[in-house]
Amino acid sequence: MDRVFYYYCRGIEAILAVALSLMVIMVFGNVVLRYLFNSGIAFSEELSRWLFVWVTFLGAVVALHERGHLGTDFLTGRLPPAGKKLCLGVGYLLMLLTCWLLFKGALDQTKINWDVSAPSSGASVGIFYASGIVFSVSAFVMLAVDLIKLVTGRVPEEELIIVRESEEQA
């Protein structure tokens, strides 16, 4: 399963690279057009905003897989292995609950806004909210697999703390 997640995240990284490139081109192009020609491309601002939201959610999936989120191990670092396992298990359960709530809310918003057209591009506003669905499903699967590994005892002791103390360690 780790191999599947690896290739899934590499695919997401390729999508992120394309999305970031498009954002830079559109925003820079609009700045040049407004500064030099007093005009602009109306839908590029809207599309850039949508791409930014998608980049944020997709980047969070990759960060989750790479354990790149920042945190602190002030309490868990001092616990014995059994305490670390318990805290990690409770953390996974809370994150799974959060993924479910995000999925439910994003799905409801996507359904509500699917027939609503965006003002500039005319695209469905549901596409904007679908980013939450993609994130929540991806994160749920990754977290569920990690929880199963923890419960079955396949997590080494050095991996019981899943946060990074500082950006320098990332």
C-alpha positions in Angstrom: 0.0 0.0 0.0 2.9 2.3 0.7 3.9 2.0 -3.0 0.4 3.0 -4.1 0.5 6.0 -1.9 4.0 6.9 -3.2 2.9 6.9 -6.8 -0.4 8.7 -5.9 1.5 11.5 -4.2 4.0 11.7 -7.1 1.0 12.2 -9.5 -0.4 14.8 -7.1 2.9 16.6 -7.2 2.8 16.7 -11.0 -0.7 18.2 -10.8 0.6 20.7 -8.2 3.4 21.8 -10.5 1.1 22.4 -13.4 -1.4 24.2 -11.2 1.2 26.5 -9.7 2.7 27.2 -13.1 -0.8 28.2 -14.4 -1.4 30.4 -11.4 1.9 32.2 -11.9 1.3 32.7 -15.7 -2.3 33.9 -15.2 -1.6 36.3 -12.3 1.6 37.7 -13.9 -0.2 38.0 -17.3 -3.1 39.9 -15.7 -0.7 42.2 -13.9 1.1 43.0 -17.1 -2.2 43.5 -19.0 -3.6 45.8 -16.3 -0.4 47.8 -15.9 0.4 48.2 -19.6 -2.9 48.0 -21.4 -5.5 48.8 -18.7 -7.3 45.6 -19.3 -7.2 42.0 -18.1 -8.6 38.5 -18.5 -11.7 38.3 -16.2 -11.7 34.5 -15.6 -8.0 34.2 -14.8 -8.5 35.8 -11.4 -11.3 33.4 -10.6 -9.4 30.4 -11.9 -6.3 31.3 -10.0 -8.3 31.5 -6.8 -9.8 28.0 -7.5 -6.3 26.6 -8.3 -5.0 28.0 -5.1 -7.7 26.2 -3.1 -6.9 22.9 -5.0 -3.2 23.4 -4.5 -3.7 23.8 -0.7 -5.8 20.7 -0.4 -3.7 18.5 -2.6 -0.5 19.8 -1.0 -2.0 18.8 2.4 -2.4 15.2 1.1 1.2 15.1 0.1 2.3 16.6 3.4 0.2 14.0 5.3 1.8 11.2 3.4 5.3 12.6 4.0 4.5 13.5 7.6 5.5 17.0 6.9 3.0 18.8 9.1 4.5 20.7 12.0 3.6 19.9 15.6 5.0 19.3 19.0 5.9 16.2 21.0 6.1 18.0 24.3 3.8 15.4 25.9 4.1 12.4 23.8 7.9 12.5 23.7 8.0 11.9 27.4 5.6 8.9 27.4 6.5 5.2 27.3 5.9 3.3 24.1 2.4 2.2 25.2 1.4 5.8 26.0 2.8 6.9 22.6 0.7 4.2 20.9 -2.4 5.2 22.7 -2.0 8.9 21.9 -1.2 8.1 18.3 -4.3 5.9 18.1 -6.6 8.5 19.6 -5.0 11.1 17.2 -5.7 8.9 14.2 -9.3 8.4 15.3 -9.8 12.1 15.8 -8.3 12.8 12.3 -10.5 10.1 10.8 -13.5 11.8 12.4 -12.4 15.2 11.0 -12.0 13.7 7.5 -15.5 12.3 7.7 -16.9 15.7 8.8 -15.0 17.5 6.0 -16.1 14.9 3.5 -19.8 15.3 4.5 -19.6 19.1 4.4 -17.7 19.2 1.1 -20.1 16.7 -0.5 -23.1 18.7 0.7 -21.6 22.0 -0.6 -20.6 20.3 -3.9 -24.2 19.1 -4.4 -25.7 22.4 -3.5 -23.4 24.4 -5.8 -23.2 22.0 -8.7 -25.8 23.9 -10.8 -24.4 27.3 -9.8 -22.2 28.9 -12.4 -19.2 31.0 -11.5 -19.5 34.6 -12.5 -16.5 34.9 -14.8 -15.8 31.5 -16.2 -19.3 30.0 -16.1 -17.9 26.7 -14.6 -19.7 24.9 -11.9 -19.0 26.2 -8.4 -19.2 22.6 -7.3 -15.7 22.1 -8.7 -14.4 24.5 -6.1 -15.9 22.5 -3.2 -14.9 19.1 -4.7 -11.3 19.8 -3.5 -12.5 19.1 0.0 -13.9 15.7 -1.2 -10.6 14.7 -2.8 -8.6 15.7 0.3 -10.9 14.0 2.8 -11.1 10.7 0.9 -7.4 10.7 0.3 -6.5 11.6 3.9 -9.0 9.1 5.3 -7.6 6.2 3.4 -4.0 7.1 4.3 -4.9 7.6 8.0 -6.9 4.4 8.1 -4.0 2.4 6.7 -1.7 4.0 9.3 -4.2 3.2 12.1 -4.4 -0.4 10.9 -0.5 -0.6 11.0 -0.5 0.8 14.5 -3.2 -1.6 15.8 -1.4 -4.6 14.2 1.9 -3.6 15.7 3.7 -2.8 12.4 4.8 0.7 13.5 8.4 0.9 14.9 8.8 2.8 18.1 10.7 5.7 16.4 7.7 6.3 14.2 5.2 6.7 17.1 5.6 10.5 17.0 4.4 11.7 13.6 5.1 15.5 13.9 8.1 17.6 13.1 9.3 20.1 15.7 10.6 22.6 13.2 10.7 23.4 9.6 14.5 22.8 9.5 13.9 19.1 10.1 11.5 18.9 7.1 
